[in-house]
């Protein structure tokens, strides 16, 4: 039960990032690249402070560090860039579909053999997610932004797979953020007008996203990953759009219809099916 609650809390923090990103970038409060850079910087500062407060010596090495840093960087900026143009539902479908594919493939390469029930649960959950998020006919899709979201999904999948080798979740997450943040600030600073617009509200939302939903949430995720199979981790993340839908309804006034609620139930049912032991 404790592990289940930790996973639920982690998925909620992931959904919070979607809501915060949409509230800032979607409303024109902060540029997409600036949001990503501030998010990384805030997460790095908070995580480093926590490590120092616990009187532990910061270490930047460790297993899975290179793929962890690279995956985090690609995810953060691919996610921010993609949501400049993509429909929110289609973007989330691309993201979490690619996460699941990447993590399933990585788990298979690492020797994991999911049982048939887990495959069935994954298929049900993915169908429910497609039902929930498919934008409908007549929606134009920007291919560069769609490819950016594909890259973000692959990056997050790699980041999650790298976390399975972590023996110190807080230190590993701190190192990932601390190494990715300077490159993120350089990238945003090199792009003309990256910090335009930049309102206090937009900057505040990016800081909260980085410090709380990302920094603390990802440290919690790294503490959970070694304790569950990679395929279960992939499927569990399909609950994030459902949680984000609820957050959008409460905080952004995006009230879901009956079809959305039914599709969310299908997603949760598929997740439940995939984690049954028999």
Secondary structure, DSSP 8 states (H G I E B T S, - for coil): -HHHHHHHHHHHHHHHHHHHHIIIIITTSB-HHHHHHHHHHHHHHHHHHHHHHTT-------TTHHHHHHHHHHHHHHHHHHTTTS-HHHHHHHHHHHHHHHHHHHHHHTT----HHHHHHHHHHHHHHHHHH---TT----HHHHHHHHHHHHHHHHHHHHHTT-S-HHHHHHHHHHHHHHHHHHHHHHSTTTT-SB-HHHHHHHHHIIIIIIIIHHHHHHHHHTTS-HHHHHHHGGGHHHHHHHHHHHHS-----HHHHHHHHHHHHHHHHHT---
